Amino acid sequence: MFDRTKYLQERYRNDSKFREYFKKLVLKSEKKRRGIYRKKLQEHLGNICSKCGFSNTEILEFHHINNNGKKDRLSVTRLKYYSEHLEEAKISLIVLCPNCHSIETNPFLDMDGIVQKTRQRLFGILGRFICERCEFSDFRALQFDHIKGHGFEEKKKFKGGTKMLKYYNARPDLAKIHFTVLCSNCNRIKQRENNEFRS
């Protein structure tokens, strides 16, 4: 008797093209389900940032009120759980824009630490300490945007954002070609405008 599950497992292990195709199907399904759960939660919790009133619903995020200080993206499983337990969601989550979410999860930055010193050097090289689009200036929510939109791939290549920033700190002329400064909100909007997502 033909065992479909075993056949697909073996093909996944041995066929690289099929493996990539399968991963794309999973990501597509996950994106669709994430959108359904997000919409239901936003309808219950609100369609604007609870801190500043920002109202672009496509990029609003959910923040754990009693979080551990880490900006975790809610998994599809957790989104599904909260969409089915709306009263618990109301107690556990608030809606924030990416800027306010960054500030909420990083209220105090260690400006003498390696990461922040590396960031400060690159801000200096680029000559910008505000968002290029909207002039937002809170350092905690500013990001380095890859102008050509290949940031996810490059971070993967360098095995981390800090190593990547150190590389460009040592190559200022290259950094000026590749980067600009955007706030978290504008960076997320740009990613959606140009379809810049993790592959």
C-alpha positions as CSV (number, residue, x, y, z in Angstrom):
1,M,0.0,0.0,0.0
2,F,1.3,3.4,-1.0
3,D,2.4,5.5,2.0
4,R,2.0,9.1,1.0
5,T,3.4,10.6,4.2
6,K,6.6,8.5,3.9
7,Y,6.9,9.3,0.2
8,L,6.7,13.1,0.9
9,Q,9.1,12.9,3.8
10,E,11.7,11.1,1.7
11,R,11.2,13.5,-1.2
12,Y,11.6,16.5,1.2
13,R,14.9,15.1,2.4
14,N,16.3,14.2,-1.0
15,D,14.8,16.7,-3.5
16,S,16.1,20.3,-2.9
17,K,13.6,21.8,-5.4
18,F,10.7,20.1,-3.8
19,R,12.0,21.2,-0.4
20,E,12.1,24.9,-1.4
21,Y,8.6,24.6,-3.0
22,F,7.2,23.0,0.2
23,K,8.7,25.7,2.3
24,K,7.1,28.4,0.2
25,L,3.7,26.7,0.5
26,V,4.1,26.6,4.3
27,L,5.1,30.3,4.4
28,K,2.1,31.2,2.2
29,S,-0.3,29.3,4.5
30,E,1.3,30.8,7.6
31,K,1.0,34.3,6.2
32,K,-2.7,33.8,5.4
33,R,-3.5,32.4,8.8
34,R,-1.5,35.1,10.6
35,G,-3.6,37.7,8.7
36,I,-6.9,36.1,9.8
37,Y,-5.8,35.9,13.5
38,R,-4.3,39.5,13.5
39,K,-7.5,41.0,12.1
40,K,-9.7,39.3,14.7
41,L,-7.4,40.5,17.5
42,Q,-7.2,44.0,16.2
43,E,-11.0,44.1,16.0
44,H,-11.1,43.2,19.7
45,L,-8.1,45.1,21.0
46,G,-8.2,48.2,18.8
47,N,-7.0,49.3,15.4
48,I,-4.6,52.1,16.5
49,C,-1.4,52.2,18.6
50,S,-2.4,52.5,22.3
51,K,0.5,54.8,22.9
52,C,0.6,57.3,20.0
53,G,-2.5,56.6,18.0
54,F,-0.7,55.5,14.8
55,S,-3.3,53.8,12.6
56,N,-1.7,51.9,9.8
57,T,-3.3,48.5,10.6
58,E,-1.0,46.5,8.3
59,I,2.1,47.1,10.5
60,L,0.6,47.3,14.0
61,E,2.0,44.8,16.5
62,F,0.9,43.1,19.6
63,H,2.9,43.6,22.8
64,H,2.8,41.4,25.9
65,I,2.0,43.7,28.8
66,N,4.1,41.6,31.2
67,N,6.8,40.7,28.8
68,N,10.4,39.6,29.6
69,G,12.0,42.7,28.0
70,K,12.3,40.9,24.6
71,K,10.5,42.1,21.5
72,D,9.1,38.7,20.5
73,R,6.9,38.3,17.4
74,L,3.9,36.3,18.3
75,S,3.9,33.0,16.5
76,V,1.0,31.8,14.4
77,T,0.2,29.4,17.2
78,R,0.1,32.1,19.8
79,L,-2.0,34.4,17.6
80,K,-4.5,31.6,17.0
81,Y,-4.6,31.0,20.8
82,Y,-5.3,34.6,21.6
83,S,-7.8,35.0,18.8
84,E,-9.8,32.1,20.4
85,H,-9.4,33.5,24.0
86,L,-10.2,37.2,23.5
87,E,-10.7,38.0,27.1
88,E,-7.3,36.7,28.0
89,A,-5.9,38.6,25.0
90,K,-7.4,41.8,26.4
91,I,-5.5,41.2,29.7
92,S,-2.2,40.1,28.2
93,L,-1.8,42.2,25.0
94,I,-1.9,45.8,23.8
95,V,-1.6,47.1,20.3
96,L,1.5,49.2,19.5
97,C,3.1,50.6,16.4
98,P,6.6,49.3,15.7
99,N,8.1,52.6,17.0
100,C,6.3,52.4,20.3
101,H,7.0,48.7,20.5
102,S,10.7,49.2,20.1
103,I,10.7,51.9,22.8
104,E,8.5,49.8,25.2
105,T,10.8,46.8,25.0
106,N,14.0,48.9,25.1
107,P,13.3,51.7,27.6
108,F,17.0,51.9,28.5
109,L,19.8,51.3,26.1
110,D,23.4,50.6,27.2
111,M,25.1,53.3,25.2
112,D,28.5,52.1,26.4
113,G,27.9,48.5,25.2
114,I,29.4,47.1,22.0
115,V,26.1,47.0,20.0
116,Q,25.1,50.6,20.7
117,K,28.6,51.9,20.1
118,T,28.6,50.1,16.8
119,R,25.2,51.6,15.9
120,Q,26.4,55.1,16.9
121,R,29.4,54.9,14.7
122,L,27.3,53.9,11.7
123,F,24.8,56.7,12.4
124,G,27.8,59.1,12.4
125,I,29.1,57.7,9.1
126,L,25.6,58.2,7.5
127,G,25.3,61.6,9.0
128,R,21.7,61.0,10.1
129,F,20.3,60.6,13.6
130,I,16.6,61.0,12.5
131,C,14.3,59.0,10.2
132,E,14.8,60.0,6.5
133,R,11.1,59.8,5.8
134,C,9.3,61.3,8.8
135,E,12.2,62.8,11.0
136,F,11.3,60.6,14.0
137,S,14.3,60.9,16.3
138,D,14.0,58.5,19.3
139,F,17.3,56.5,19.0
140,R,15.6,53.4,20.4
141,A,13.3,53.0,17.3
142,L,15.8,54.0,14.6
143,Q,17.0,51.4,12.2
144,F,19.5,51.0,9.3
145,D,17.5,50.3,6.2
146,H,19.1,48.6,3.2
147,I,18.2,50.9,0.4
148,K,17.9,48.1,-2.1
149,G,16.0,45.9,0.3
150,H,18.2,42.8,0.8
151,G,18.7,43.2,4.5
152,F,17.4,39.8,5.6
153,E,19.7,38.0,3.2
154,E,22.7,40.1,4.3
155,K,22.1,39.5,8.0
156,K,21.9,35.8,7.3
157,K,25.2,36.0,5.4
158,F,26.9,37.8,8.3
159,K,25.2,35.5,10.9
160,G,23.9,38.5,12.8
161,G,23.2,42.3,12.6
162,T,26.2,43.4,14.7
163,K,28.8,41.7,12.6
164,M,27.2,43.2,9.5
165,L,27.3,46.7,11.1
166,K,31.0,46.3,12.0
167,Y,31.7,45.3,8.4
168,Y,30.2,48.5,7.1
169,N,31.7,50.6,9.9
170,A,35.1,49.6,8.5
171,R,33.9,50.5,4.9
172,P,32.2,53.9,5.3
173,D,32.0,54.6,1.5
174,L,30.2,51.3,1.0
175,A,27.9,52.0,4.0
176,K,26.7,55.3,2.4
177,I,25.7,53.5,-0.7
178,H,23.9,50.6,1.0
179,F,22.1,52.3,4.0
180,T,19.8,55.0,5.1
181,V,18.2,55.6,8.5
182,L,14.5,54.9,9.0
183,C,12.3,54.6,12.1
184,S,10.7,51.2,12.8
185,N,7.4,52.4,11.4
186,C,8.8,53.8,8.1
187,N,11.0,50.7,7.7
188,R,8.0,48.4,8.0
189,I,6.0,50.5,5.6
190,K,8.8,50.4,3.0
191,Q,9.1,46.7,3.4
192,R,5.4,46.3,2.5
193,E,5.6,48.8,-0.3
194,N,8.5,47.0,-2.0
195,N,7.5,43.4,-0.9
196,E,10.8,43.1,1.2
197,F,10.2,40.0,3.3
198,R,12.1,37.1,4.6
199,S,12.5,34.4,2.0
